[in-house]
Amino acid sequence: MRVLIIQNEKTFCKILSDLLEESYYQVDTAENLKDGKYFIGIRKYNLIITSYKFSDGLATDLIPFIKKTSLNTSIIVLSSEYKKEYEIQSLRAGADDFLAKPLDFDILLARIDSRLRLWHSNTIIYGDLTIYPSQERITFQTQEIDIKGKSFRVLTHLAIHKDQIISKEELLDSIWEEPELVTPNVIEVAINQIRQKLDKTFKIKSIETIRNKGYRFCYPS
């Protein structure tokens, strides 16, 4: 799950970025609208958290571009001060939420969680298979499965989107820090590890390959 933070306050940006990375989000940061637009042009984001005002414009200048690029991207606008017109303009432009500083980080994280219920999930359960995203743990019939790192995150992403076909490109964008620097073969490596340690060991089928389209989590069938 990938998040872009566009903030002109470096300290605030660093704190928020660290908090999100601790919760297994992939985080990119930008200091102005120009850099933010660059990232949006090369990567897909599930959530964008942006300041309202920048030296090179307003969030309302960027929001239509975000929605045009990726309609399903959630947007939270943060303002250094509360003005009713700021909130109205942001929401009318297409933002999903608006908050004014000073902020309570627990409240902000709760707002983020309400938009993106993925790695914060306590458990994902399908039959005998249980995935604990925040703990990076997997059990099958109460036995621990040694799947970690990117392979764990690939399995979790597919499991959360059960029965949906997920392309290699979407998996790369959602999980790898710099997807443009790796080849799609890394997905095949991750899928193979999952099948070796889970499917082959327990004689089940967890992931189906959809030729020329991607992968689908299919357990239990």
C-alpha positions as CSV (number, residue, x, y, z in Angstrom):
1,M,0.0,0.0,0.0
2,R,1.6,3.2,-1.2
3,V,1.2,6.7,0.3
4,L,2.5,10.0,-1.0
5,I,3.1,12.8,1.6
6,I,3.3,16.3,0.0
7,Q,4.3,18.6,2.9
8,N,6.3,21.8,3.1
9,E,7.0,21.3,6.8
10,K,10.0,18.9,6.9
11,T,9.8,17.9,10.6
12,F,6.1,17.1,10.4
13,C,6.6,15.2,7.1
14,K,9.4,13.1,8.7
15,I,7.4,12.2,11.8
16,L,4.3,11.2,9.7
17,S,6.5,9.3,7.2
18,D,8.1,7.3,10.0
19,L,4.8,6.5,11.6
20,L,3.3,5.2,8.3
21,E,6.4,3.1,7.5
22,E,6.2,1.5,10.9
23,S,2.7,0.3,9.8
24,Y,4.1,-1.2,6.6
25,Y,3.1,1.5,4.2
26,Q,5.4,2.4,1.3
27,V,5.9,6.2,1.7
28,D,7.2,8.8,-0.8
29,T,7.6,12.4,0.2
30,A,7.6,15.7,-1.7
31,E,8.0,19.3,-0.6
32,N,6.0,21.1,-3.2
33,L,3.3,20.7,-5.8
34,K,5.8,20.3,-8.7
35,D,7.6,17.4,-7.0
36,G,4.3,15.9,-5.9
37,K,3.0,16.0,-9.5
38,Y,6.2,14.3,-10.7
39,F,5.7,11.3,-8.3
40,I,2.0,11.0,-9.2
41,G,3.0,10.8,-12.8
42,I,5.3,7.8,-12.3
43,R,3.6,5.9,-9.5
44,K,0.1,4.9,-8.4
45,Y,-0.9,5.9,-4.8
46,N,-3.6,4.6,-2.6
47,L,-3.5,7.7,-0.5
48,I,-2.1,11.2,-0.9
49,I,-1.7,13.5,2.2
50,T,-1.1,17.0,1.1
51,S,-0.7,20.5,2.6
52,Y,-3.2,23.1,1.5
53,K,-0.7,25.9,0.7
54,F,2.6,25.7,-1.1
55,S,5.0,28.3,-2.5
56,D,4.0,27.1,-6.0
57,G,0.2,26.9,-5.5
58,L,-2.6,25.3,-3.6
59,A,-3.7,21.7,-3.1
60,T,-6.8,22.5,-5.1
61,D,-4.6,23.0,-8.1
62,L,-3.3,19.4,-7.8
63,I,-6.4,17.5,-6.7
64,P,-8.1,17.4,-10.2
65,F,-4.9,16.1,-11.7
66,I,-4.8,13.3,-9.0
67,K,-8.3,12.3,-9.6
68,K,-7.8,12.3,-13.4
69,T,-4.7,10.2,-13.0
70,S,-6.2,7.7,-10.5
71,L,-9.8,8.1,-9.6
72,N,-9.6,5.6,-6.6
73,T,-6.7,7.5,-4.9
74,S,-7.9,8.9,-1.5
75,I,-6.8,12.5,-0.7
76,I,-6.4,14.1,2.8
77,V,-5.7,17.8,2.9
78,L,-3.9,19.3,5.9
79,S,-3.9,23.0,6.6
80,S,-1.7,25.1,8.9
81,E,-4.8,27.0,9.9
82,Y,-8.5,26.4,9.7
83,K,-10.6,28.5,7.4
84,K,-14.0,27.4,6.3
85,E,-13.3,28.3,2.7
86,Y,-10.2,26.2,2.6
87,E,-12.2,23.1,3.7
88,I,-15.0,23.8,1.2
89,Q,-12.6,24.4,-1.7
90,S,-10.7,21.2,-0.9
91,L,-13.7,19.0,-0.7
92,R,-15.3,20.5,-3.8
93,A,-12.1,19.9,-5.7
94,G,-12.3,16.2,-4.8
95,A,-10.5,15.8,-1.5
96,D,-11.9,13.0,0.8
97,D,-10.9,14.7,4.1
98,F,-9.6,18.0,5.5
99,L,-7.8,18.6,8.8
100,A,-6.3,21.7,10.3
101,K,-3.1,21.9,12.4
102,P,-2.1,21.5,15.1
103,L,-2.9,17.8,14.7
104,D,-3.1,14.9,17.0
105,F,-1.1,12.1,15.2
106,D,-3.3,9.4,16.7
107,I,-6.4,11.1,15.2
108,L,-4.6,11.6,11.9
109,L,-3.6,7.9,11.8
110,A,-7.2,6.9,12.6
111,R,-8.4,9.0,9.7
112,I,-5.8,7.4,7.4
113,D,-6.9,4.0,8.7
114,S,-10.5,4.8,7.8
115,R,-9.4,5.4,4.2
116,L,-7.0,2.5,4.0
117,R,-7.8,-0.6,5.9
118,L,-4.9,-2.8,4.8
119,W,-1.8,-3.3,6.9
120,H,-3.6,-2.1,10.0
121,S,-5.9,-5.1,9.9
122,N,-5.5,-7.3,12.9
123,T,-6.1,-10.5,11.0
124,I,-7.1,-11.8,7.6
125,I,-8.8,-15.2,7.9
126,Y,-9.7,-17.6,5.1
127,G,-10.5,-21.1,6.3
128,D,-7.4,-22.6,8.0
129,L,-5.2,-19.7,6.7
130,T,-4.6,-16.7,9.0
131,I,-2.5,-13.6,8.1
132,Y,-1.5,-11.0,10.7
133,P,-0.4,-8.0,8.6
134,S,0.9,-5.8,11.4
135,Q,3.0,-8.7,12.8
136,E,4.2,-10.2,9.5
137,R,3.0,-13.6,10.6
138,I,1.1,-16.4,8.7
139,T,-0.3,-19.5,10.2
140,F,-2.0,-22.5,8.5
141,Q,-3.9,-24.9,10.7
142,T,-2.0,-23.1,13.6
143,Q,1.4,-23.9,12.1
144,E,3.7,-20.9,11.5
145,I,4.6,-20.3,7.8
146,D,8.0,-18.8,7.2
147,I,7.1,-16.2,4.5
148,K,8.6,-12.8,5.2
149,G,9.5,-9.5,3.5
150,K,8.2,-8.7,0.0
151,S,6.7,-12.3,-0.4
152,F,4.7,-11.7,2.7
153,R,3.4,-8.4,1.4
154,V,2.5,-9.9,-2.0
155,L,0.5,-12.6,-0.3
156,T,-1.2,-10.1,2.0
157,H,-2.1,-7.7,-0.9
158,L,-3.6,-10.6,-2.9
159,A,-5.5,-11.9,0.1
160,I,-7.0,-8.6,0.9
161,H,-8.2,-8.4,-2.8
162,K,-9.4,-12.0,-2.8
163,D,-10.9,-13.1,-6.2
164,Q,-9.6,-9.9,-7.9
165,I,-7.0,-10.2,-10.6
166,I,-4.0,-8.1,-9.6
167,S,-1.4,-7.3,-12.2
168,K,2.3,-7.4,-11.7
169,E,2.5,-3.6,-12.2
170,E,0.0,-3.0,-9.4
171,L,1.9,-5.3,-7.0
172,L,5.1,-3.5,-7.9
173,D,3.5,-0.1,-7.3
174,S,1.9,-1.1,-4.1
175,I,4.8,-2.9,-2.5
176,W,8.2,-2.0,-3.8
177,E,9.8,1.3,-2.7
178,E,11.1,2.2,-6.2
179,P,9.1,-0.1,-8.6
180,E,10.6,1.5,-11.7
181,L,14.1,0.2,-10.7
182,V,13.1,-3.5,-10.5
183,T,11.8,-6.0,-13.0
184,P,8.5,-7.8,-12.9
185,N,10.5,-11.0,-12.4
186,V,10.7,-10.2,-8.6
187,I,6.9,-10.8,-8.5
188,E,7.4,-14.3,-10.0
189,V,10.1,-15.0,-7.4
190,A,7.8,-13.9,-4.5
191,I,4.9,-16.0,-5.9
192,N,7.2,-19.0,-6.3
193,Q,8.3,-18.7,-2.6
194,I,4.7,-18.5,-1.5
195,R,3.8,-21.6,-3.4
196,Q,6.8,-23.5,-2.2
197,K,6.3,-22.7,1.5
198,L,2.5,-22.7,1.6
199,D,0.9,-24.5,-1.3
200,K,3.4,-27.3,-1.7
201,T,3.8,-27.9,2.0
202,F,0.1,-28.1,2.8
203,K,-1.1,-29.3,-0.7
204,I,-3.4,-26.4,-1.3
205,K,-3.7,-23.7,-3.9
206,S,-3.6,-20.1,-2.7
207,I,-2.6,-18.1,-5.8
208,E,-3.9,-18.6,-9.3
209,T,-1.9,-17.3,-12.3
210,I,-4.2,-15.5,-14.8
211,R,-2.2,-15.6,-18.1
212,N,-1.3,-12.1,-19.4
213,K,-3.3,-10.5,-16.6
214,G,-1.8,-11.2,-13.2
215,Y,-2.6,-13.2,-10.1
216,R,-5.6,-14.0,-8.0
217,F,-5.8,-15.2,-4.4
218,C,-8.1,-18.2,-4.6
219,Y,-7.9,-20.0,-1.2
220,P,-10.2,-21.6,-0.3
221,S,-11.5,-22.3,-3.7
